[in-house]
Amino acid sequence: MTPDRSAQPPSQPIADLQIAIAAFVAGAGWLFSIHALAEFPPLLFLSSRFVIAGLLIGLLARFASFAELGRAVRLLLPAALALAVAMMAWIFGLKQTTNPGVAAFITSTGNLLVPVFGLLFFGWPVGRALGISIAVALAGMGLLFLGPGARVEVAHLYFVVSALLWAASIALVKRNSTEVGAVATAAIQLVAAGVVILAVSLPVEQMPAAVPSIAIWGWFLASILISTCLRFVLQFRGQQMISAARASVIMCCEPVWVLVFALAFLGSPLSLSQILGCAVILLAMLGQVVFRPNSAA
C-alpha cells in the first residue's frame, strides 16, 4: 500500500501558512461567485474561470517535453474528472442555497474526508491526534447546522455530492502531485476540469442575452486570479509538504471565513450556535498548528 507522502518538518510552518491562506481565499471565493452568478450562467462561469486560471498558471509550469506533459495529464486526469463533477454539483447548490455559511460547512466536510479516502484507498496513516482534531471539527460543523432556522434544502444534496467527489479528487492529487509539481498540477487540474464543465455547459445552458456589467466582470476577474489561481497553487503546494489529515483540518477554516463574509457583505444572520461552531473549528485547527507532531500523519 502506498504511504502518505507527507510532512517535511522544517517546511511544516510554511505549509501550514499556505493552507491557511488558501482557506481564507477559498472563503472569499464564495462571495465572488455569488455576485458573478447574478449575470453568468453557472457552468459557463465555472468552466471559463477554471480554463483561464489554468492557462495563466500553466505559463509558470515547466515540462521537459510533450511526453512528460502527457504523462502528467494521464496521472492527474482521474482527479480532474472528479473535480469537474464536484464543482458542477457545488455551483448548482450555490445557485439555489439560501444560507452560504451552512452550505460552506457541508461542502468543507470534503476536506475532512480526504484522509479517510487516503486511508481506505492508499493505506495512508492517520494519527490519533489528527483523528481527534477531525472529530472536534465535525462537532463544530454540527453546531453550525443546528442553529435556529436551519433547515434541509435540496441544495444541500448537491453540496454532499460535491464534498464526496472533492475528497476523492484531493486524495488522488496528493498521491500523484509530488511527481508533477504543485504549479503544473494546478494548471492541469483546472484546464482539464474546465474543459469537461464547458462540454456540459455548451449544450445545456443558454448564453446570457446581454454582456455582463463591469461590476460583474470585476467579480469574475477576482474569481480567476484570487480564488482560483492563488488558492489552488497554495493549496496544492502546501499539501505536498504536510499530511492530508493535517491539511484537511486547517482547510476547515474555509467555511468560517464564508460565514464572516456572508455576515459582513450579504447580511446573513449569525446565531449563537454558529458562533460556537466557528470557535470549535478554529480550536481544532489551532491545536494542530500550535502542537505540531513529528508524525507525518
Secondary structure, DSSP 8 states (H G I E B T S, - for coil): --------GGGHHHHHHHHHHHHHHHHHHHHHHHHHTTTS-HHHHHHHHHHHHHHHHHTT---S-HHHHHHHHHHHHHHHHHHHHHHHHHHHHHHH-S-HHHHHHHHHHHHHHHHHHHHHHH-----HHHHHHHHHHHHHHHHHHTSTT----HHHHHHHHHHHHHHHHHHHHHHHHTTT-HHHHHHHHHHHHHHHHHHHHHHH----SS---HHHHHHHHHHHIIIIIIHHHHHHHHHHHS-HHHHHHHTTHHHHHHHHHHHHHS-----HHHHHHHHHHHHHHHHHHHS--SS--
